Amino acid sequence: MCADYTPSRKEQIANHFGLLSPQLDLPPEAWPGYMAPILRSSHEAPGELEIAPAMFGMVPHWADLKLARQTYNARTETVDSKPSFRSAWKRKQFCIIPAANFFEPNYETGKPVRWRIERADCAPVAIAGIWEYRPADQLLSFSMLTINADEHPLMQRFHKPEDEKRMVMILDPEQYEGWLNGSLVSEQDVYRQYPADLLVAQPDPLPPRTRSKPVPKAEAAPPDSLF
């Protein structure tokens, strides 16, 4: 699972995806309920991509915004049947979440230590996702797709020892178009575990919290329960 990541910045998106994005006022890292950029097929120009700010955590039209704290990841095994995701999946509302890196908790010391995972070539991590739109408040939201990683040489090191190991679904450039238009949804290769030798990981603990001054609401400290 992934509850914390660093969204790719404007220059990274332009260099890797060939898209110019608006300068969004975003926090350095994204947690459930935060806004971050996603890439999806353009409704106004079929065949082209667009960048849009969206909430990390799927929020259907019938749900409270607090649901984002539970729907930031969607399991590929059940995404087509869970109430929060099945409508977007049926309508093929697929997206790519551009990330500079993402974070997972490592318990090898007996306590959770945040680790940073990124591509070895420093390119953006293109995470497969789905999106939803709420007309009432014009809110776009998204969820990252995850797959089983029990046997993955790197990702099996994260989360509690007794928990199932999961990892975000990472796309290669040649898969971008097929994922966004829905043609790869039935292809098993797109759901593969991303090769461990193409990723690097290292400890990156959160800085100690202080009580000297309040944390701004837009960049509030992450809740302990997420790790």
N, C-alpha and C positions, 0 to 999 in steps of 0.2 A: 504494500500500500504506500501511497505517497500523500502526506498532508502538508508538505512544505517544499517549495521550490523557488528558484530564481528565474523569473521570466526573462526571456531574451530581450535585449534592448533594441532600440530603433536601428542602430548601425548593424547589429548582428542579423536582424531580420532582412535588412536590405541586401547584405552581402551574401547570405545563404539562400534565401528564398526569392531574391530579386524583386522584393516588394517595398515600396516606400510607405511607411506607417506614420500616423500622426504622433506627435510627441505627447504621450499619455503621462499624466501625473500619477505614477504608481509607486507603492512602497518597494523597498529593495527586495523583499521576499514576499511570496504569496502564500497565504493560509486560507482555509475554507472561509468564505464570506468576503474575501478580498477581490478586487478587480484585477484582471490581467488580460493580455491580448491573446486572441485565438485567430487562426486562419481557417477560412471556409470558402466554399464556392460562392461567387457573387450572384445575388438575385437579379441585379440590374444589368450585369454583363455576363451572360452564360459562357462558361468555359474559362473564366478568369477567376483569380483569387482575390479575396478582400481580407483586411485585417479589422477586427472589431474588439472593443473592450467588453469583457464578460465576467460574471461572478464565478469564482472557483467554488463549485458545488452546485449540482443540478437543482433547480427550483421550478417545478411545473406550475401551471397557472392555478392549481387548486391548493398549493402548499404555502405554508408560512416561510418567510425568508430564513428562519432558523434551521430549516431542513438542510441548508447548504453544509452544515457541520456534520452531516451524516451521508451526503451523496457526492462527495468529492471524488470518490473512486467507484467504478462500476465493474463488476466481475464479468469477463467475457462469457462465462458459462451461464449466466442468468440475466444478462443485460436485456435480452429480448422478452423477458417475462416479468421483471420487477416493475411495480406500478410507477416508480419515479422515472424509469428509463425507457420503458417499452414503446411509448408513443414516439419519442424522438428516434428510436432505433427503426421503427416501422416506416417512418417518413424519411429515413436515410439522412438524418441531420448530423453528418459526420464533420469533424474538424481536426485540426492539428494544433497542439499546444506547444509553442516554441519555448524551450527552457535552456538556460545556460547550464543548469545543473539541478539536481533534486537531492533531497535529504531523507535519510532513514535512520532509525535508532539501532545501535549495536549494543548487545548485552554481554559481550565476551568478558568484560571486567566484572560482571555481576550487577552493574547499574547501567541504565540507558545512556549511551553517549551518541550524540548526533554525528553522523558521517555524511560527507558530501560526495555524491556520485556524478560523474560527468563523462563525456566522450573523450577518449584518449587523444583524438585529433583536434580537440577544442571546438569542434563544430557544434551548433545547437542540437540539443536532444529534441527530436520531433516526436512528441508523444501523441498517440492516437486517442481521440476523444469524441464525445457526442455533445450536442448543444440543444438548448431549449429556449423558447422565447415566450415571455409573458406580456401580452398586449396591454393589460391594464396599467402596468407601470413601465412598459417598454424596457424590461430587463432581459438581457441575454445572459444565460448561465451555461456552465459546462461541467462535465465530469471526465476524468481520465480513465481509460480502460486498463484493467490489470489482468495478468495471467499468472498461473501457478509457477513458482520458482523454487520448489523444494529441492530440485537437483541442480540448480544453477550454481556454478563454482563461486560466484561473488555474492549474488543476492540472497543466498541461503544463510548468509552471515548476519542478516538483519532481523529485527523484531524478536519478541520473546521466544526462548527455546521451544516452548510447547505450541506456539502459534504456527499455522500454515504460512509458508513463505510465499510472498506475492511480489510481482514487479510490474512497473508500468509497461505498456506495449509500445515499443519504439520502432518507428518506421524508417526505412531507407529512402533516399531521394526518388528512386525509381518507383516507389510505392505510393508517393504522395497523391498523384492524380487519381489512381485507382481507389485509394481509400476514400477520398473526398467524394467521388462520384458513385461510390457504392459497389463498384465492380469487383473489388477484392474481398468483400465481406464473406463470401463463401470459400475463399482460398485459405487452406490451412497454413501455408507458408507465412502469411501475414501475422499469424498468432504465435510465431516461434519465440523462444527465449532469445533475447539479443545477446550476441557472443560476448563472453566475459572479457576476452582479450581486447575488445574495442572500447571497454569502459575502464575508468580508474576511480579509486575511492580512497578517501583519507578522513581522519577525524576532523570535525569542524564544530566543536561545541558551541552552543549558544552562550553569549556573554552573560556574566552574572547579573541578576536583576538587582536594581537598587531602589530604595524607597525615598531617595532624595527629592524626586520630582515625579509627577504623574506622567504616565506614558500617553502620548497623543492617541486619540481614538483611532485614527486611520492606520496607526502602526502599533496597535496594542499587542502586548506580549501574548504568545500562543498559549492556549490552555494546557495544563499538565496532562489532561486526559487524552490528548491526541497522541502522546507518546507512551 
